Amino acid sequence: MTRLTIILLLVVALGYYLSFLWKVLRGLKPGAELNNKTTPMVSVVIAARNEETTIRQCIDSLTMQSYDLTKFEIIVVDDHSQDQTLALANETASEVGRPQITVLTCQGTSGQFGKPAAIALGVERAQGEVILCTDADCIVPKHWITSTMKCFEQSVAFVAGPVQENSTGSFLSKIQTLEFLGLMTTGAGLIGSGSPIICNGANIAFRKSAFIEVNGYGEHKSSCDDETLMQRIVRRNVGKVVFNFDPVALVTTSTPGTLFGFWKQRTRWAAKRGHYEDKFILARLIALYGFFLIVFLAPIAALLDSIIFVPLFIVLAAKLLAEMTVLTSGARMFQQQVSIRHFLIAELLHVPYIVVAALVGQFSALRWKNRTLGQ
């Protein structure tokens, strides 16, 4: 490959990546959708598997909501837990008067396994017009339901909300928190710009009628995720998808405790295996991966031709400045802090991490909570 070809690839790839980040930045528009004043019946559905250490705290945070306690219910769906999750959920439910708490289990149900199947079971039993979902290892803030419901104007079918990974204070945890902020900011910006691609299932909401109309997660339930549902709603024009930028709706969770845990989680997120009904989304993600792959391989070419170091340096500098601009915008919006030192360290790892994690995710078994999920 000639020097000119490599430089041209770097320039084209950078142009595409910068246009992507510009779309993200342009979509960060707080408060645009907080106009609904109705208070319909709401069902909070939580899929839980092996969460005995966190399930009680999660339910407790839900019982402290500012939303009318007579107008929402909590449905916990146990997904074949191998610990005391089911027993603790039942015990907590028996201690609470309001809101109503229902505990279901996928055990004994044919073909019901995996988070999407558990959510679908909860939606089937839900009495609410709107379904809110969070994860069993999360804590929701007091005004979570109230804030989310403000987003549900008549035309809205799906709402994604902010999630924060709480740092334990360790160096690794701080890097993980920063990377997670980048993912959340990207998802929020893409939704805000009208190009929904990613969201986090720890903070989503949708109309039950929309879920039924698109047939939920469709086929391959065990290997689909919350993004699948969002994209099915978009593709079928069931209603608008919006992001709740209100900081009082920020759901919190913990970072993976170890580097191995972080790696397994991120490679699992990458293991989509092409389950995108809209192939244009897949094409865009492949193009983004192409940028990182070119930047990853360019230093090898630069070792053979030192002139390539100059355009490579320009590309890396442009990448750093653009990402810092987007990340600080997201941090301000969600009232978080960005450490320049941690950001620069993360930048050194960013390209190889993306290239390797995405590749491994496509060729490794899709595992979740000690179980290999079907494809």
N, C-alpha and C positions, 0 to 999 in steps of 0.2 A: 504494500500500500504506500503510495507516494506521500511526501510531506504535505503537498497541497490538499490531497484528499482528506488527510487526518485533520488539518486545520479547518477545512470546510465542514467536516462532520462536527467538530467542536463548536463552531459558530452556529450551525443550524440547530444542534441539540440545545445549546444555551438559549437561543431565541425561543424555542418551544418551552423550555423550562421557565424562563422569565415571563412568558405570556401566561403560563399556568399560575405562577405566583401572583401575577397582576390580577387575575380573575379572583383568586382567593382574597387578596387585599380589598378589592372592589366590593366583595360580598360581605364584608364585615360591617353590617349596618344594624347597630343595636336599637331595640325598641320599636322596630317598624311594624310588628305584628301584634302588639299588646293592646287590642281594642275590644275583645269579646267581654261582655259583662254578664253572660248567663252562667248559671251554676248547675249543670246537669248532673245526673248520677254518674259516678266515676268508679271504675274497678281498677285497683292496683294489682297486677299479676307479677309474681316473683317465681322464677324457676330456680330451684335449689338442689344442688348435688354436693354432698360432702362438705357442708358449711356449718358444722356444729359449733364452731368457735365464733361465728359472726351472725347467724340467723336471728338470734334474740335481739341483738343490737339493731339490726336492720328493721325488724318489726316494731321495736320500741320507738324508733325515729319516725315511723309512719303513724303511730298512734298519737303523736304530738303535733299533727298537722293543723294549720289555721283554717283549712277548709271545713265546711260544715260536716261534723262527724256523722250525721244522719244521711249524708249524700255521697259517701264513698265506702267501699268495702275493700278488704285485703284478701287476696287469694294466693296462698302459697302452694306451689306444686312441687312435690318431691320427685326428683328424677333418679330413682333407683339408688338413693344414697347408701353408702356402706358404713356410715357412722350413725350418730344419734340425731341427725338433722330432723328427721321426721318426728321423732319423739319430742324434741325440744320445740318444734313448731306447734305441735298439738298442745303441749304444756303451756306455751305462751298464749295461744289462742283461748285457752280455757280461763286464763287470768284476766282477759280484757273484756270489758263490757261493750264499749264503743271505740272505734268502728267495728263492724262485723268482720270477723276473721274466719275464713274457710280454708281448711288444709286438705289438699288432694294428693294423690300419689299415682305415679305412672306404673307402679308395680302391679303386675297381674293384667296389664292392658297390652294386648297383642300389637307389636310394632311401635309402641309408644316409648321412644327413648331419644335423648338429646334435648338440648335447650329449646329449639323451635317447636318440637312436639309437645314439650311440657307447657310452653306458652300457649300453644293452640288448645290444649286441654283446658287451661285456665280461662281462655277467651270464650270457649264453648259454655262454660258454667257462669260466666260473668253477667251481672245484671246491669252494668253500667253502659251508658251510651258511648263513653270514651274509656279507652284502656290505657293505663300508664304502666310502664315496665321499668324495673330497676333490677340490679343483681343482689343476690343474698349476702354478698360481702361488702355492700355499700351502706352508707349513711345518707339519708336524704334530709335537706334542711326543712325548717318549719313551714315555709311558704312555698314548698315545691309544687304541690298540687294547685294551689291558688294561682301561682305565676304561670304554670303550664297551661291552665285552662283559659287564661287571658289570650293565649295565642289561637284558640280555636274559633276563629271567625267562621261563618257559614261555609266558605269555600275551602277551608283547610281540612285535610284528611290525615296528615302526619306531622308531628312536631318532634324534632330532635333537640336535646338540651345539653348543657355543658357538664363535663365530668372532670374531676381533678384527682390525680394520684398524689396522696400525701407522702411527703418524704420522711424517711426515718432519721435523716440527718447524716447518713453515710454518704460517701462520695458517689458510690454506685447508685444509690437511691436518688440523689440530686440529679444525676445525668438522666435517669429513667423518667423522673418527673418533668424535666425539660423536654425530652423527646415526646412524652405524652401530650404536653401542652402544644407542641407542634402539630401533632395528629389532630387534636381537637380543634385547633385554629383552622387547619386546612379543611376539615369537614364542615365547620361553621361557615367559612368563607365560600365554599363551593355551593352549599345550600342557599346562602344569601344571594349568590350571583345567578341562581336558577339552574345550577348544574349539579344536583345531588349525586354524590358517589359514595361517600363514607359517612357513618354515624356510629355512635357508641351505644350499645344496648343497655348500658347502665342508666340511661336517661332518655327514653323515647316515649311517645304517646301517639295513639291513632284511634280513629273512630272504629267501633266494632263493625259497623256497616261496611266500611271500606275493607276491613280485614276479610269479611265474608265475601264481598264482591270480587276480590282478587284471588280468592281461595287460599288465603294465608300465605304460607311459604311455598306453596306449590309442591312440585316433586322434589325428591332428594332432601327431605326435611332434616335428616340427621347431619347433613354437611352444609346446610344453608345457615344464614345468620340474619341479623336485624337489617343489614344493608339490603339483603335480598327482598325483604318485605317492602322497604322504602322504595326500591327501584321498581318493584311490581306495581306499586301504587302510581308511580310516575309514568311508567310505560302505558298503563291502561287509562290514564287521564281521569282517575277517580276523584282527585282533588289536589289542592296545593300541598307542597312540602315546605315547611318553614323551620327556621332555627330560633330557639328561645335564647336571646342574648342576655336576659335578665340575670345578674350575678346571684340573686337570692335563690335561684333555682339550681345552683351548683351542687351536684351530687359528688360525694367524696368516696374514695376507695384507697386501698393501700398498694404500694408498689410491690412487685414480686420480691420476695425476700432474698433471692440469690441471683447470681448472674445466669445460672442454668435455668432458673424459673423464668427470668426475663426472656431468655433466648427461646425457650419452648413456647411462651405466650406469643411472642412476635412472629415466630415461624408459623404458628397455628393461624394467626391472623392473615398471613400471606398465602395460606393454603386454600385459595378459592377454587383452584382447578377449573377456571373458566365458567363457573356457574353464573354467568351474566346473560340475561335475556337480551339486553341491549348490547350488541357486540361493539358499538361505538365506544362504550365505556371501557371495554377490554382493550380496544385499540389505543385509547388515550393512556391507559395504564402501561401498556407495552411501550409506548413512545416515551413515557416518563422513565421507565426502566432503562430504555436505550440511552437516555442522557447520562444516567449514573454509570452504566456499563462503559460508555465511551470515555468518561472521565476516569474511571477505574483503570482502563487499559492504556490510556494516553501516556502515563509516565514510562511505560515500557518502551513505547515508540520514542519518547524523548531521550531515553538513555542511548538510543541508536542515532538520534539526530537532535542535538542540543537546541536547535532553533525552535523546536516544538515546545520547549519549556516556556517561552514567552507567551504564546497564545493560551497555553494551559494555565499559566499563572493568572492571566486576565480573566479566564473563565471561572477559576476558583474564587478570585476576588469578587467578581460580580455575583456569584452564587452566595458567598458569605454575606455581602451587603443586602442582597434581596431577601435572604432568609431572615436576617436579623430584623429587617424592617417589618416583615410579616409577623414574626414571633413577638416582637415588642408590642405591636398593635394588638395581638391576641392577649398578651399578658395584661395590658392596660384594661382591656375590655372585661376580662375575667378576674381582675384585681389580684394578679399574681406578679411575681418578681422574676426577672431574668438576670442571672449572674453572667457577666461577660466572660469570666474565667471558665465557668462550666460550659458556656456556649462555644468558646473557642476549642476546648478539649473535645466537645461533642462533634464539632465540625471535622476534626481530624479523623474521627471514626465513622462519620456519616456515610460517606460513599461506599467504603468496603462493607459496612453493616447492611446497607440497603441491597447491594448487589448479592451478597452471600445469603442473607436471610430470605430474600424473595426467591432465590434459586432453590435453597434447601426446602422452603415451604411447598414448592411445586412437586417435589419428588419424595417427600417424607409422608408417613402416614398421618392423617388428621386425627390428633388425639385431644381429648378433653376429659379432665378429672379421672385419670386412670382407665380410660376407655377409648378404643379406636372407633371412630365414627365412619359410617359407610359413605361412599362417594356417589 
